[in-house]
Amino acid sequence: MKRILFIFVILMWGCTKMEIEPTPPPAVQKIFSVSESSVVDGQSIYFDLPSAGIYTLTLIDKETGQIVSRERFTGKMGENIKKIYTKSLQYRYLYLLLEDVTKTEIGKTTIIIN
């Protein structure tokens, strides 16, 4: 009888649900904090701006120096989020350049289109 109770207790202990703590969301990496990043179509990119104002994001072909895309936007001070669309791009290695309204470079990085 003791064996049956012992086996029953072991089975009950083995069948209890283990509590698993949720994994925290991954830390957001700022695109200009690294020298090179891989991106996919529709990916959000994160970057910091020193002040609110008009800024320009430019995609430049790394081999030829040709401007592929340019977007002017109104940014806010601190963290900003933009989506990058790459489906129509035929280039694989590009520079991503962030400039303010006076053409002062705020950030520059290399992106690899996946």
C-alpha positions in Angstrom: 0.0 0.0 0.0 2.9 2.4 0.8 4.4 1.7 -2.6 1.1 2.5 -4.4 0.8 5.8 -2.4 4.5 6.6 -3.2 4.0 6.0 -6.9 0.8 8.0 -6.9 2.6 11.0 -5.2 5.5 10.8 -7.7 3.0 10.7 -10.6 1.1 13.7 -9.2 4.3 15.6 -8.7 5.4 14.8 -12.3 2.1 16.0 -13.7 2.1 19.4 -12.1 2.4 22.3 -14.5 5.7 24.1 -14.3 5.5 27.8 -14.3 7.7 29.4 -17.0 8.4 33.0 -16.8 7.7 35.0 -20.0 10.8 36.0 -21.9 11.3 39.7 -22.0 11.0 41.4 -25.4 14.3 41.8 -27.2 16.1 45.0 -26.7 15.7 47.4 -29.6 18.9 48.1 -31.4 19.5 51.5 -32.9 20.4 51.2 -36.6 23.1 53.8 -36.4 24.8 52.3 -33.3 26.3 49.5 -35.4 28.4 49.7 -38.6 26.4 47.1 -40.5 22.8 45.7 -40.3 20.8 43.2 -42.2 17.3 44.3 -43.1 14.2 42.8 -44.6 11.3 44.5 -46.4 8.9 46.3 -44.0 11.3 46.2 -41.1 11.2 49.0 -38.5 14.4 50.8 -37.9 15.0 52.8 -34.7 17.3 55.8 -34.3 17.7 58.8 -32.0 17.5 62.4 -33.1 19.1 65.3 -31.1 16.2 67.7 -31.6 12.8 68.0 -33.4 13.0 69.1 -37.0 13.2 68.2 -40.7 15.5 65.2 -41.4 16.4 63.2 -44.5 17.1 59.5 -44.8 19.0 58.5 -47.9 19.8 55.1 -49.3 23.0 55.1 -51.4 24.4 52.2 -53.5 27.7 51.3 -51.8 29.5 50.4 -55.0 28.5 53.3 -57.3 27.6 56.0 -54.8 24.2 56.5 -56.7 21.3 57.7 -54.6 18.6 55.0 -54.6 16.0 56.5 -52.3 15.5 59.7 -50.3 12.9 60.5 -47.7 12.3 63.8 -45.9 10.4 63.6 -42.6 9.7 65.6 -39.5 11.4 63.9 -36.6 11.0 64.3 -32.9 13.7 64.6 -30.3 14.7 61.2 -28.9 13.8 57.8 -30.4 12.2 57.7 -33.8 10.9 54.7 -35.8 10.7 54.4 -39.5 9.9 51.4 -41.7 12.3 50.5 -44.5 10.9 49.0 -47.7 13.3 47.0 -49.8 11.2 44.8 -52.1 11.8 47.0 -55.2 15.5 47.6 -54.6 17.9 45.6 -56.8 20.9 46.6 -54.7 22.2 44.4 -51.9 24.7 46.6 -50.1 23.6 50.2 -49.3 24.6 53.1 -47.1 21.8 54.5 -44.9 22.5 58.2 -44.3 20.7 60.4 -41.8 21.1 64.2 -42.3 19.4 67.2 -40.8 18.0 70.1 -42.8 21.5 71.7 -43.2 22.9 68.5 -44.7 24.9 67.8 -41.5 25.4 64.0 -41.1 23.7 62.6 -38.0 24.4 59.0 -38.7 25.6 56.6 -41.4 25.6 52.8 -41.5 25.8 50.0 -44.1 22.7 47.9 -44.6 22.5 44.5 -46.3 19.2 43.7 -48.0 18.0 40.2 -47.3 
